[in-house]
Amino acid sequence: MAHALWNYDGPCKNIHGHSYKLMVTVAGTPNEDKKNMKYGMVIDFGDLKKIVNDNIIKRFDHSVVVSENAPHSFMKNIEQMFDNYEISKYQPTCENMVTHFAEIISVRLPDTVFLHSLRLHETENSYAEWYSSDNQKI
Protein backbone atom coordinates (compact mmCIF):
# COMPACT_ATOMS: atom_id res chain seq x y z
CA MET A 1 0.00 0.00 0.00
CA ALA A 2 1.10 3.54 -0.64
CA HIS A 3 0.20 6.71 1.19
CA ALA A 4 1.15 10.35 1.50
CA LEU A 5 0.87 12.61 4.52
CA TRP A 6 -0.85 15.88 3.72
CA ASN A 7 0.72 19.04 5.14
CA TYR A 8 3.66 17.08 6.58
CA ASP A 9 7.13 18.64 6.75
CA GLY A 10 9.17 15.57 5.84
CA PRO A 11 9.69 13.22 2.90
CA CYS A 12 6.51 11.26 3.73
CA LYS A 13 4.51 14.13 2.25
CA ASN A 14 5.21 12.44 -1.11
CA ILE A 15 3.40 9.31 -2.24
CA HIS A 16 5.46 6.33 -1.13
CA GLY A 17 4.77 2.68 -0.39
CA HIS A 18 5.27 0.16 2.36
CA SER A 19 4.91 -3.59 2.71
CA TYR A 20 2.62 -3.44 5.71
CA LYS A 21 2.16 -6.43 8.02
CA LEU A 22 -0.95 -6.72 10.16
CA MET A 23 -1.09 -8.94 13.24
CA VAL A 24 -4.53 -9.65 14.65
CA THR A 25 -5.21 -11.04 18.14
CA VAL A 26 -8.71 -12.04 19.19
CA ALA A 27 -10.04 -13.33 22.49
CA GLY A 28 -12.99 -15.35 23.67
CA THR A 29 -13.90 -18.67 25.19
CA PRO A 30 -13.02 -21.77 23.18
CA ASN A 31 -16.00 -23.73 21.91
CA GLU A 32 -16.76 -26.45 24.46
CA ASP A 33 -19.22 -28.49 22.39
CA LYS A 34 -17.34 -31.73 21.60
CA LYS A 35 -19.74 -32.43 18.71
CA ASN A 36 -19.10 -29.05 17.09
CA MET A 37 -16.57 -28.94 14.24
CA LYS A 38 -15.07 -25.83 15.87
CA TYR A 39 -14.55 -27.58 19.23
CA GLY A 40 -11.64 -26.02 21.14
CA MET A 41 -11.50 -22.90 18.95
CA VAL A 42 -12.25 -19.29 19.83
CA ILE A 43 -12.57 -18.70 16.08
CA ASP A 44 -11.47 -20.78 13.12
CA PHE A 45 -8.32 -19.10 11.78
CA GLY A 46 -9.73 -19.58 8.28
CA ASP A 47 -12.79 -17.52 9.25
CA LEU A 48 -10.62 -14.81 10.80
CA LYS A 49 -8.37 -14.75 7.76
CA LYS A 50 -11.42 -14.32 5.51
CA ILE A 51 -12.61 -11.34 7.57
CA VAL A 52 -9.19 -9.68 7.32
CA ASN A 53 -8.68 -10.53 3.64
CA ASP A 54 -12.16 -9.45 2.51
CA ASN A 55 -12.26 -6.21 4.48
CA ILE A 56 -8.66 -5.03 4.80
CA ILE A 57 -6.35 -6.75 2.31
CA LYS A 58 -8.61 -6.64 -0.75
CA ARG A 59 -9.49 -3.02 -0.04
CA PHE A 60 -6.05 -1.61 0.79
CA ASP A 61 -3.52 -3.86 -0.96
CA HIS A 62 -1.86 -2.01 -3.86
CA SER A 63 -3.91 1.10 -3.13
CA VAL A 64 -2.96 4.70 -2.50
CA VAL A 65 -4.38 6.23 0.68
CA VAL A 66 -4.58 9.98 1.15
CA SER A 67 -6.46 12.27 3.49
CA GLU A 68 -9.63 13.92 2.28
CA ASN A 69 -7.86 17.20 3.11
CA ALA A 70 -5.28 16.59 0.39
CA PRO A 71 -5.96 17.58 -3.23
CA HIS A 72 -6.97 14.15 -4.53
CA SER A 73 -9.41 14.74 -7.39
CA PHE A 74 -6.68 14.14 -9.99
CA MET A 75 -6.49 10.44 -9.01
CA LYS A 76 -9.87 9.57 -10.52
CA ASN A 77 -8.69 11.03 -13.85
CA ILE A 78 -5.64 8.74 -14.11
CA GLU A 79 -7.24 5.29 -13.99
CA GLN A 80 -4.22 3.26 -15.03
CA MET A 81 -2.20 4.53 -12.08
CA PHE A 82 -4.92 5.34 -9.55
CA ASP A 83 -7.74 2.87 -10.09
CA ASN A 84 -7.33 1.64 -6.53
CA TYR A 85 -7.27 4.48 -4.03
CA GLU A 86 -8.80 5.33 -0.69
CA ILE A 87 -9.68 8.82 0.47
CA SER A 88 -9.62 8.71 4.27
CA LYS A 89 -11.25 11.01 6.79
CA TYR A 90 -7.96 10.94 8.70
CA GLN A 91 -4.27 11.50 8.04
CA PRO A 92 -3.17 8.01 6.84
CA THR A 93 -0.49 7.43 9.45
CA CYS A 94 0.17 3.96 10.76
CA GLU A 95 -1.44 5.00 14.07
CA ASN A 96 -4.67 6.13 12.42
CA MET A 97 -4.81 3.20 10.02
CA VAL A 98 -4.49 0.60 12.79
CA THR A 99 -7.39 2.28 14.61
CA HIS A 100 -9.46 2.28 11.42
CA PHE A 101 -8.65 -1.39 10.80
CA ALA A 102 -9.74 -2.21 14.37
CA GLU A 103 -13.11 -0.57 13.72
CA ILE A 104 -13.53 -2.54 10.48
CA ILE A 105 -12.56 -5.93 11.93
CA SER A 106 -14.27 -5.74 15.33
CA VAL A 107 -17.79 -5.30 13.92
CA ARG A 108 -17.37 -8.36 11.68
CA LEU A 109 -16.36 -10.81 14.38
CA PRO A 110 -18.88 -13.29 15.80
CA ASP A 111 -20.62 -12.18 19.01
CA THR A 112 -18.56 -14.66 21.04
CA VAL A 113 -15.23 -13.23 19.88
CA PHE A 114 -13.73 -9.81 20.50
CA LEU A 115 -10.77 -8.03 19.02
CA HIS A 116 -8.03 -7.93 21.63
CA SER A 117 -5.26 -6.14 19.72
CA LEU A 118 -3.80 -5.22 16.36
CA ARG A 119 -0.21 -4.47 15.40
CA LEU A 120 0.42 -2.79 12.06
CA HIS A 121 4.03 -2.80 10.89
CA GLU A 122 4.86 -0.05 8.42
CA THR A 123 8.49 -1.16 8.28
CA GLU A 124 10.38 -3.97 9.97
CA ASN A 125 10.83 -2.00 13.19
CA SER A 126 8.21 0.78 12.93
CA TYR A 127 4.69 -0.14 13.94
CA ALA A 128 1.58 1.02 15.75
CA GLU A 129 -0.47 -1.06 18.15
CA TRP A 130 -4.12 -0.92 19.11
CA TYR A 131 -5.48 -2.61 22.25
CA SER A 132 -9.15 -2.98 23.07
CA SER A 133 -8.41 -2.26 26.75
CA ASP A 134 -7.13 1.20 25.77
CA ASN A 135 -10.19 1.90 23.63
CA GLN A 136 -13.12 0.98 25.87
CA LYS A 137 -16.03 3.39 25.76
CA ILE A 138 -16.74 4.65 29.28
N, C-alpha and C positions, 0 to 999 in steps of 0.2 A: 504494500500500500504506500501511496505517496501522500504528502501533505505539505502545507505551507502555513506559516504563522503570520497572520495579518498584523501589521503595525509593530512587528518585532524588530529589535535593533541588532540582530545577529544574522548569520548566514542561513538560519532556518526560516527566514522570511521568504526564501526562494523555494519553489517546488522541489522536493527531494523525497527519496523513498527509503523505506526500511523493510527488513524482513522480520515483521513482528512475530512474537510467540505469545500465545495466550494460554495460561494455566488456570483451570477451573477446579474449584473444590466445593463439593456439595456436602450436606449433612442430612441426617435423618435416621430413622430406625430401620434396620434391615428387616426385610419381609420374613415373617416367622411361620408362614403357611408352608409346611413341607410338601404340599401337593401343588403349590404354585411354581411355575417355571422360573420365576424370579426369586425363589427362596434364597435367603441369605444376602440379598442385594438391597442397597438403599435405592439405587437406580441402575438399570442396565447401562453399561458404558456405551453401548451402541445407541441407545436412546438419547443419552446425554450428548454424544458426538453429533447425532442428527440435529439436535436443537442448536448446537454451536455452529455446525456447518451451514444449516439452512438460514440462520438468522444473523450470523456474523461473517463467516468466511465467504459465502456466496455474495454477500452484499458489499463487503469491503476489500476483498482480495483484488489486486490489480486495479484499484480505484484511486482517485485523487480526492482528498478531503480538504475542504477549505471552509472557513467561517462565512456565515451569511453576511458579515460585515465587510468582507473582501470583495473587490470587483470581480465577479465570477460569471457574468452573463456571456462572455466570450467563449466559455467552454462548450455551451450547447451549439455553437456555430462551427466547431471543429470536431465533428463526430469521430473521425478516424483516430484522433488522439485523446479525446475526452468523452467517449461514449459511456464510460463508467466513472461517474463522479458523485460525490456526496456533499451537499451544502449543509453544514451543521449550524445549529443555533449557538454553538460554543466555539471557542478557540480550540482547534484540534490538537491539543497537547496530549501526551500519553496519559496524564492524570485525568483529563476530562473524558478521553475515550474509554478508559477503563471503567469510569463511573457510568457512562452511557451503555457500555456493554453489559454491565451488571443489571441495569434497568431492563434491557432487552431480554437477557437470559432468565432472570428471576421470575418474570411473569409467565414464562413458558414451561416452568418445571411443574411436575405433578404436585398436588396439595401436600403430599407426605414428605416432600423433599424441599430443602431450602438452600439457597446459595450462601455458602459460608465465606468464600473469598475468591478473588481473581487476582492474577498477576499478569501484567502486560509488559513484555520485554520489547523495548524499542531497539535496543542494541544488546549485545551480549551481557553488558554490565550496567545498563541503564533501564530501569523499569519503574512502573507505578503499581501499587497494590491497593485493593479495595477489600475491606472486611465488613461483613454485615453488622458486626457488633459496634462498629464505628458509625454506622449509618441507620441506626434504629430511630424511627419516628417516636418522639416523646409526646 
